[in-house]
Amino acid sequence: MASLQLVLLILIIQVAVISAKYTTLPGDTRVVKGKKDDAFNYKTTLPGVYKNLTSGIHKVTFVNSNCSTPFFKCSYTQDSSDQMTVTMSGYMSYGLKWVTFKGDGDLVPISIVFFTDDVWNDMASGSIQPQYSVPLIVRAKNMHTVTLTCSIYATNPKASLYIGLQKQVYYQMRQLQGPIDNSAKFPQILNLEVRNIILHRVSTVTVKKNQDIDFYSCNTGDYWLTHTIDWTVSGATSIGFSFAVFIGILLCILH
């Protein structure tokens, strides 16, 4: 009887550990699209304990399950130390573009991007252009590699590329000096290209699986763009298509 109780206890602990692990939601891309003034309801999961969000000029500290801003209602539940579930609702507007969640220390920032009328019209100098990077959650089961893109509207930005849930920098773009490239220290990074393409600094990284869920981030100024790669589930992705369209358009301009 004691042995049976021990086995049951071990099984319960294993189930608890598995259920506590971070998981992505089916169909979530961290991209919200809709017509101007249309209502939106959106839910996502975040990989840890997040403390605040930034949206435009608004910075909100999480208090008592509330993370609302003047642009949208927001609530959260801390499912475990590894996962938070966030629910947002409001109305699409051109003033709502980025919502970036941050935690303590080196916990990777997570951004949601909003495309009102299915367009991205923020061409501020030095800004990240996420239309060439979506979806921000990539489902990659049975895929050997994934290629990710970050495009910054500047030819000489100060920017950094990060890897991991507890982010580590693997590439730094510096304005007055050459770049610092530490990508060789990370065997999951198979190829990295950083180049200027018509007023944009474009980084393209090809990676293989490291963890069941991997994180790759691009940062310049207050902009954070994080790709979450979920290697445990499959699903269509348009990252390659978006980047191909981007390159095609720019090549046409060049000619």
Buried (B, 14 or more C-beta within 10 A) or exposed (E): EEEEEEEEEEEEEEEEEEEEEBBBEEEBBBBBBBEEEEEBEBEBBBBBBBBBBBBBEEEBEBEEEEBBBEBBEBBBEBBBEBBBBBBBBBBBBEEBBBBBBBBEEEBBBBBBBBBBEEEBEBEEEBBBBBBBBBBBBBBBEEBEEBBBBBBBBBEEBBBBBBBBBEBBBBBBBEEEEEEEBBBEEBEBBBEBEBEEBEEBBBBBBBBBBBEBBBBBBBBBBEBBBBBBBBBBBEBEBEBEEBBEEBBEEBEEEEE
